[in-house]
């Protein structure tokens, strides 16, 4: 096992748990390592999303109604 040091109890639906056990066996990684990797990927995606929002903070805001009106006036809907 890797050097994971904190413990948590996680509950899975039976089908998900079975798939995770099969993935664990075929990849020679523990379920803990697979879950840790999945959480890290999720957090990395969140970081990318937050950076994208930060990069766009100066963009002009437009309401949903204004967007629909613009699309209609340009023949897109």
N, C-alpha and C positions, 0 to 999 in steps of 0.2 A: 504494500500500500504506500501511497505517496506520503508526504509530510503534512497531511491535513490534521489540524489540531483541535478544532471545535466540533462539538457534537450537536446534532439536531434530530428530532424525530419528524419524518415526513410521511404522510399518508398518500397512497396512490390508489386510483381505481384498479381493480384486479387486472383488467386487460392491459393497462399501462404498465403496471408492475411486471407482468409477464414479459411484455416487449422489452422493458428495461433489463430484466434478467437475461434475456436472450442476447441483447446488445452487449451487455457486460461480458457474457461468456465468449461471444465471437470477437470482441475487441481486446480481450485480456485486460480490461480495466474494471475496477470495482464500481458498483452502483454509486458510491459516494464520489468517486472521481468523475463519473459521467454527469452527475447532478452538479458538481462543482463547476465543471466545464460549461454546462448549459447556463448556469447562473452568470458566470463570467461573460459569456457571449451576450446574454440579455442586457447586462449592465453596460457592456461596451456599445451595444446598439443605442441604449439610452443616452450615453455620453455623446455619440455621434448626432443623435436627434437634437440634443440640447445645444450642441455647437452650431447646427444648422439654423436653429431658431435664433441663436445669438447673432449669427452672420446676417440674418434678415431683419433685425430689429429696426433698421432705418427705412425699410420699405413702407410705402404708403399702404394704409389699411383701406379695405373696401368692404362694405356690408354685403351680406348675401343677396339682399334685394337689389342692390346696385349691380352686383355681378350678373344676376339673372337678366336685369334690364339691358345691360351691355351685350350679353350674349344674344338676346332677342333682337336688339337693334342692329346687330351685325349678321343676322340671319343664321346663327349657329344653333338656335333652338326654335 
